[in-house]
Structures are given as C-alpha cells and as structure tokens.
Amino acid sequence: MANAFKSVAFESIHSSAEALLKIGAIDETTMGEFDEACIGEEPEIPPAQMFGANPPAFAEA
C-alpha cells in the first residue's frame, strides 16, 4: 500500500511540521506523531476494479 496525505490540509500541516523539525523546534518523536496523524495508507486497487464495467475509451479497438 502506498502512503498518501489524508487531505490537502493534512499535507500543509505535515509540511509545516517538517520545517519545524528541520530547525530543531520539534523532535523526531513529535514528527512521528504528525506522520501518524497526517499520512494514511491508500489501498492498492487492481486495474480491473478501477474501471469496472466501463473500460476507458482508449481501450476499445
């Protein structure tokens, strides 16, 4: 499974936390808490399930 931000807002929050970590304002433990809060796992979807019964137009012969 791939990791992705839960939303654009969480991506922004995580980016700010990374900047704070870089300047030493927060530690690795706190950054880990931001990781857990902001990043979720995306389920891997097989190609057949992505298109369902309607394949994309470019797939037609």
Backbone bond lengths (Angstrom), bond angles and torsions (degrees), N, CA, C in turn:
res aa  C-N    CA-C-N  psi(-1)  N-CA   C-N-CA  omega(-1)  CA-C   N-CA-C  phi
1 M - - - 1.444 - - 1.526 109.75 -
2 A 1.274 114.77 141.44 1.462 120.33 179.39 1.525 109.66 -89.99
3 N 1.297 114.85 153.67 1.466 119.64 176.79 1.517 109.74 -95.86
4 A 1.311 115.74 141.93 1.459 121.31 177.91 1.520 108.70 -149.54
5 F 1.308 115.71 155.20 1.459 119.96 177.22 1.521 109.04 -70.17
6 K 1.317 115.73 145.44 1.459 121.46 -178.45 1.519 111.81 -66.67
7 S 1.329 117.64 -29.35 1.463 122.29 178.09 1.526 108.38 -163.70
8 V 1.309 115.98 172.47 1.466 121.16 177.09 1.528 110.04 -63.18
9 A 1.324 116.51 -36.94 1.471 120.32 178.81 1.530 110.71 -63.34
10 F 1.340 116.91 -43.81 1.462 119.83 178.58 1.528 111.30 -65.18
11 E 1.326 116.98 -34.31 1.463 120.33 176.71 1.525 110.56 -62.93
12 S 1.323 117.33 -41.48 1.460 122.48 178.55 1.527 111.28 -65.66
13 I 1.323 115.99 -44.24 1.468 120.57 178.45 1.522 110.04 -61.18
14 H 1.326 116.78 -44.34 1.462 121.53 -179.08 1.526 110.49 -64.05
15 S 1.315 117.00 -39.83 1.463 121.48 178.19 1.527 110.80 -61.46
16 S 1.316 116.36 -42.38 1.469 120.44 177.56 1.524 110.94 -64.22
17 A 1.330 116.37 -40.54 1.467 120.20 178.37 1.527 110.71 -64.03
18 E 1.332 117.48 -38.44 1.470 120.66 176.98 1.526 110.85 -61.50
19 A 1.320 116.77 -39.90 1.467 120.49 177.99 1.525 110.42 -64.94
20 L 1.327 117.04 -41.01 1.465 120.79 177.63 1.526 111.13 -64.02
21 L 1.325 116.90 -38.51 1.466 120.99 177.35 1.528 110.36 -64.22
22 K 1.314 115.64 -42.00 1.468 120.86 -178.10 1.531 112.10 -61.38
23 I 1.328 117.63 -36.16 1.473 119.87 -179.33 1.529 112.49 -92.59
24 G 1.340 116.01 0.81 1.458 119.90 176.57 1.516 115.59 85.92
25 A 1.326 117.30 12.70 1.464 120.41 -179.30 1.532 112.32 -77.13
26 I 1.341 116.89 -24.57 1.467 121.23 173.90 1.522 108.03 -130.31
27 D 1.340 116.54 160.12 1.460 120.07 -179.53 1.534 110.71 -100.83
28 E 1.339 115.73 177.30 1.464 121.43 -177.86 1.534 112.09 -61.81
29 T 1.324 116.97 -35.76 1.466 120.59 179.45 1.524 110.45 -62.39
30 T 1.314 116.14 -45.94 1.466 120.61 178.85 1.523 110.27 -64.84
31 M 1.342 116.96 -39.15 1.462 120.17 178.09 1.524 110.12 -62.61
32 G 1.314 116.69 -37.63 1.464 120.44 176.66 1.518 112.00 -61.15
33 E 1.324 116.09 -36.36 1.462 120.04 177.05 1.527 110.87 -66.26
34 F 1.338 116.41 -38.44 1.469 119.73 175.73 1.529 110.24 -65.36
35 D 1.337 116.76 -40.15 1.465 120.17 177.09 1.526 110.59 -57.04
36 E 1.335 116.15 -49.17 1.462 120.60 -178.73 1.526 111.84 -62.31
37 A 1.321 116.70 -38.45 1.462 120.70 -177.11 1.528 112.65 -75.70
38 C 1.326 117.01 -33.80 1.465 120.35 -170.36 1.526 114.85 -99.25
39 I 1.327 116.72 -26.11 1.460 119.95 -173.43 1.522 109.73 -109.00
40 G 1.321 115.60 131.36 1.458 121.95 176.61 1.511 109.28 -122.25
41 E 1.314 116.33 166.25 1.452 120.14 178.51 1.519 109.83 -91.97
42 E 1.325 115.20 136.35 1.457 121.14 174.83 1.518 107.82 -94.63
43 P 1.307 118.66 128.68 1.468 119.17 177.54 1.523 110.23 -68.68
44 E 1.335 115.88 142.55 1.458 119.79 176.11 1.525 107.78 -80.91
45 I 1.319 115.84 126.35 1.457 121.21 -177.50 1.526 108.41 -108.72
46 P 1.341 117.81 124.83 1.461 119.59 178.11 1.529 110.30 -63.54
47 P 1.334 117.22 148.02 1.473 120.47 -177.88 1.527 113.48 -53.49
48 A 1.317 118.08 -38.93 1.467 120.57 -179.18 1.522 110.96 -62.21
49 Q 1.307 116.82 -33.62 1.461 120.60 -179.36 1.531 111.37 -77.79
50 M 1.324 117.29 -27.71 1.465 120.88 -179.19 1.515 111.72 -63.37
51 F 1.335 116.20 -42.14 1.455 120.46 -174.73 1.522 112.66 -96.34
52 G 1.311 117.29 -18.67 1.456 120.67 179.71 1.513 111.16 59.16
53 A 1.306 116.95 -136.02 1.463 122.03 -177.82 1.520 112.02 -81.90
54 N 1.314 118.63 -9.60 1.463 122.08 -177.12 1.523 111.00 -113.02
55 P 1.340 117.72 89.59 1.469 118.79 178.29 1.526 110.42 -66.86
56 P 1.321 117.34 156.39 1.464 119.53 179.72 1.530 110.90 -64.87
57 A 1.320 116.72 155.70 1.462 122.46 -176.59 1.522 112.42 -58.69
58 F 1.329 118.08 -35.08 1.455 120.13 -177.42 1.530 111.93 -69.68
59 A 1.328 118.72 -13.86 1.463 122.17 -179.37 1.526 111.60 -83.36
60 E 1.326 116.91 -14.17 1.461 119.92 -179.35 1.514 110.30 -78.37
61 A 1.329 115.62 144.32 1.470 120.10 -178.30 1.501 111.83 -94.26
